[in-house]
Amino acid sequence: MTDESRYEAVRSRDARFDGVFFLGVRTTGIYCRPSCPAVTPKRENVRYYPSAAAAQRAGFRACRRCRPDAVPGSAEWNVRADLVGRAMRMIGDGVVDREGVAGLARRLGYSARQVQRQLTAELGAGPVALARAQRAHTARVLLQTTPLPVTEIAFAAGFASVRQFNDTTREIYARTPSQLRAAAARGGHGPLARPAHTGPGPGPTGVPLRLAHRGPYAHEQIFGFLERRAIPGIEEVTGGPGGRTYRRTLRLPYGTGIAEVDEGDKGAGRAGAGGTGGTRGEGASSAGWLDCRLHLTDLRDLTTAVQRVRQLFDLDADPYAVAERLGADEALRPLVDGAPGLRSPGAADPHELAVRAVLGQQITVAAARTLAGRLVAAYGKPLASPDGGLTHLFPEADALASAPLGELGMPERRRATLRTVAEAVADGTVLLEPGADRDGTERSLLELRGIGPWTAGYVRMRALGDPDVFLDGDVGVRHGLERSGAGTGAGRDGAWRPWRSYALHHLWYLAAYGPVTDR
């Protein structure tokens, strides 16, 4: 984008660019998202930044009206497979908070100096500043959703000291932590202003959040996709169509958790402390958020839990770019128009997804779900307190690597493949962490006995969040191609790149339910 096109996005308050860039207003010292409802600043007073951290580094504080720290992440980081893209996915998962810059560099296979240089060159801020901006947002959420003491919030958000927390909060929000909490209570900004309870800890209702997304969101298709694959014991979907709630257990770096995400798009087009903010202009009216509640045994896991739920629901996607590319194909255009905002769901636990992919080889989705339920019942770790249908955490890789797996009733060859994959994940032969090299992981998977292109591609698409995977050997894809009239060679010539994973979901949906006119 040029500065001219950026200013046009700001002038029209275009929510499609929220999270893609940020603007700092020189006369006020405030930085905003492009769709900020405030009076449009003069062109000569605007400076543009590729990240919130860069705007903060330049001395701007976050706008109190549009909450620029709560925007969806840029879809660019899911597309890119280079150092910067991989680093951004790892920072989002909390690697810098847990392991420091040295740990981030080690995982990436580069020197800390090289990582610092490349991130600063492209994003205007290094890994420490990017992680600091993320910590500040986490702290603001905890201040405005829980009655926890400020001292506990400081360390739960990842700050090294209360003084560092106070200084950062004043610098980014121009308010002390106590003032932020008081302002939220006065403003009545929905879930972000309501403490979950009045006792210690996050409380029985969990930490309420609004997980922002850009553009339309195909709730029915995405919640249906997850419901059909929900593994008994670790996942469940309650409620009926239009009012479903997806619930699942989470294994996190410091503890465990339960995530609850509501289907209803209550946030479309509305302003709020944690949503997309008040927006106007082209593309803005369909922006919104998913209501979420996180029940965590350790609040230090909040940032990581949020990122993993976002990945599962593909909330950082750019549906406008996807629709523009796929809708240009005559065969796909009716599918894109019929399911606007269709996402490519990721995974909350990459190891779990790899095991599910092996279980699903050459059988139906329902049969794979049954096998996975047996696996969880036999080898999963029981929750200290079952919650509804949620009773276990998914089995760890170490536990499955040496398990007999006789309870599954599968052929020995398939059981051997499952153990092989679990062992490869456990010993690091196959890396499934956020920011892993996708090409390298796929090659490592294909070298394992019993793993073919379909399994490796499915893991790459969902566990690693690759938006450009096409499983042309999949039966459902072949049926979808036939029904759409796209032809068997579609998806291979690059016309659908870099969004072939989304084309895949459109074809699966067509194969299962028929064209829009049939429904």
C-alpha positions, 0 to 999 in steps of 0.5 A, spaced: 500 500 500 502 507 498 500 512 503 495 515 499 491 508 499 492 508 506 489 515 507 483 513 503 482 507 507 482 511 514 478 517 510 472 511 509 473 508 516 475 501 512 475 496 517 478 491 512 485 494 514 484 494 521 490 490 524 494 491 517 496 497 519 496 503 524 496 510 524 499 515 529 496 522 529 502 527 530 497 533 533 494 528 539 500 523 540 494 517 539 495 511 534 488 508 532 486 503 527 483 505 520 476 504 522 476 509 528 470 513 528 473 519 531 474 525 526 479 524 520 485 527 522 488 531 516 493 528 511 499 531 513 498 529 521 498 522 520 504 517 520 503 510 518 506 504 522 506 496 520 504 494 528 501 497 534 508 496 537 511 500 532 506 506 534 508 505 541 515 505 540 514 512 536 511 515 542 503 514 541 498 512 546 492 507 544 486 511 542 480 510 547 475 510 542 477 504 537 482 500 542 487 499 536 490 493 541 484 489 540 484 488 532 485 482 529 492 480 527 494 481 520 492 475 515 499 476 512 503 472 518 499 466 516 501 466 509 508 468 509 513 462 511 519 466 512 523 468 518 518 474 520 512 470 518 514 464 523 516 469 528 510 473 529 506 466 530 511 464 535 510 471 539 503 471 538 503 464 542 507 467 547 514 464 546 518 471 548 514 471 554 516 464 556 523 463 553 525 470 551 528 473 545 534 467 545 529 462 545 525 465 539 531 465 535 533 458 537 526 455 535 527 459 528 534 457 527 537 464 527 541 468 531 538 473 536 541 479 532 538 477 525 531 476 528 531 483 531 534 486 525 529 483 520 523 484 525 525 491 526 526 492 518 519 490 517 515 491 523 518 497 526 519 494 532 523 488 535 521 481 538 521 485 545 517 491 543 512 486 540 511 481 546 510 488 550 505 490 546 501 483 547 502 483 554 499 490 555 493 488 551 493 482 556 493 486 562 488 491 560 483 485 559 484 482 566 484 489 569 477 490 565 474 483 566 477 480 573 477 483 580 484 480 581 489 485 584 493 489 580 500 485 583 497 478 580 495 481 574 502 484 572 505 477 573 499 473 570 500 478 563 508 476 563 511 483 566 517 482 570 515 487 575 509 491 578 513 497 576 515 495 569 507 493 568 505 500 571 510 504 567 508 500 560 500 501 562 501 509 563 506 509 556 501 505 552 494 507 555 496 514 558 492 511 565 494 507 571 492 500 571 487 503 577 484 508 572 483 503 566 479 499 571 475 505 573 474 507 566 471 500 564 467 500 570 464 507 568 463 506 561 459 499 561 463 496 555 460 489 555 464 483 557 470 487 558 467 492 563 464 486 567 468 483 573 466 475 572 465 475 580 467 478 586 471 472 589 479 471 588 481 468 581 478 469 575 471 465 577 466 460 575 464 464 569 471 465 567 475 471 563 470 473 558 473 476 551 471 478 545 475 475 539 475 480 534 475 478 526 474 482 520 469 481 515 463 476 514 464 470 518 460 463 516 458 461 523 453 456 521 459 452 517 464 453 521 461 451 528 458 445 524 465 443 521 467 443 529 461 439 531 461 434 526 468 432 529 468 434 536 471 428 540 467 426 546 471 428 553 475 433 550 470 437 546 462 438 546 457 443 542 451 445 546 445 449 544 442 449 537 443 452 530 444 459 531 445 459 538 451 453 539 456 454 544 463 450 542 467 448 548 473 444 549 479 443 554 486 446 553 493 443 555 497 450 556 504 451 558 503 453 565 496 449 566 490 447 563 484 450 561 477 450 558 475 455 552 467 456 550 466 460 544 459 462 542 456 461 535 451 468 535 454 474 532 452 479 537 458 483 535 457 485 528 458 492 527 457 494 534 463 498 538 466 495 544 472 495 548 474 488 546 471 487 539 472 491 532 470 498 535 465 502 532 466 502 524 463 505 518 465 505 510 465 499 505 466 492 509 465 495 516 458 493 517 460 486 517 466 486 522 464 483 529 467 478 534 466 471 537 464 471 545 469 467 548 470 465 556 476 462 558 477 458 564 484 457 566 488 454 572 493 459 571 492 466 568 499 466 565 496 462 560 491 467 557 495 470 551 497 463 549 490 460 550 487 466 546 491 465 540 490 458 540 482 459 540 483 464 534 487 459 530 482 454 531 476 459 529 481 462 523 479 469 526 485 473 523 483 471 516 482 476 510 475 474 507 475 480 502 482 477 499 480 470 499 473 472 496 476 476 491 481 471 489 476 465 489 470 469 486 474 470 480 473 463 478 467 462 475 466 455 478 467 457 485 464 464 485 457 461 487 460 457 492 464 464 495 457 468 494 453 462 498 458 462 504 461 469 505 466 469 510 467 461 510 474 460 514 479 454 514 479 452 521 486 450 525 487 447 531 488 448 538 493 442 539 497 441 533 499 434 536 492 432 537 490 434 530 496 430 527 493 424 531 486 425 529 489 425 521 492 418 522 485 416 525 481 419 519 485 415 514 480 412 509 474 412 514 468 417 515 468 423 519 463 420 524 468 413 525 474 417 526 470 421 531 468 415 535 476 412 535 478 419 537 473 418 543 476 411 545 483 414 545 481 419 549 477 415 554 483 410 554 489 414 555 487 422 556 488 425 562 482 426 567 480 433 569 480 434 576 473 436 576 469 434 569 465 440 566 459 438 563 461 433 557 468 435 558 472 430 562 479 429 559 485 432 556 488 429 550 493 424 551 500 427 550 505 424 545 509 421 550 503 416 552 501 414 545 508 413 543 508 406 547 501 405 548 498 398 545 492 402 542 488 395 542 482 399 545 481 402 538 480 396 534 484 398 528 489 394 524 496 393 527 499 397 521 494 403 523 496 403 530 503 402 528 503 409 524 499 412 530 505 410 535 510 412 530 507 419 529 506 420 536 514 418 537 516 423 532 512 429 535 515 427 542 522 427 540 522 433 536 523 429 529 516 432 527 515 440 529 508 442 530 509 448 534 507 455 532 511 458 527 514 451 525 517 451 518 511 448 514 515 445 508 520 441 513 514 439 517 511 436 511 517 432 509 518 429 516 511 427 516 512 424 509 518 420 511 514 416 516 511 409 515 504 410 514 504 417 512 502 419 505 500 426 502 493 427 504 495 426 512 501 430 511 497 436 507 491 435 512 496 436 518 499 442 514 493 446 513 490 445 520 495 444 525 500 449 522 495 454 519 497 454 512 492 457 508 494 454 501 493 447 502 490 443 496 488 435 497 486 433 490 486 426 492 481 427 497 474 424 495 470 429 498 474 434 494 473 430 487 466 430 488 466 438 490 470 439 483 465 435 479 459 438 482 462 445 481 464 444 474 471 446 476 475 440 473 479 435 476 486 439 474 483 446 478 487 448 484 494 446 481 495 452 476 496 457 482 489 461 480 487 459 487 493 461 491 495 463 496 488 461 499 487 454 496 485 451 503 479 456 503 477 453 496 478 446 499 472 448 505 468 450 499 468 444 495 467 440 502 461 443 503 458 443 496 460 435 496 456 434 503 450 439 502 450 441 495 449 448 491 446 453 495 440 453 490 439 446 493 438 448 500 
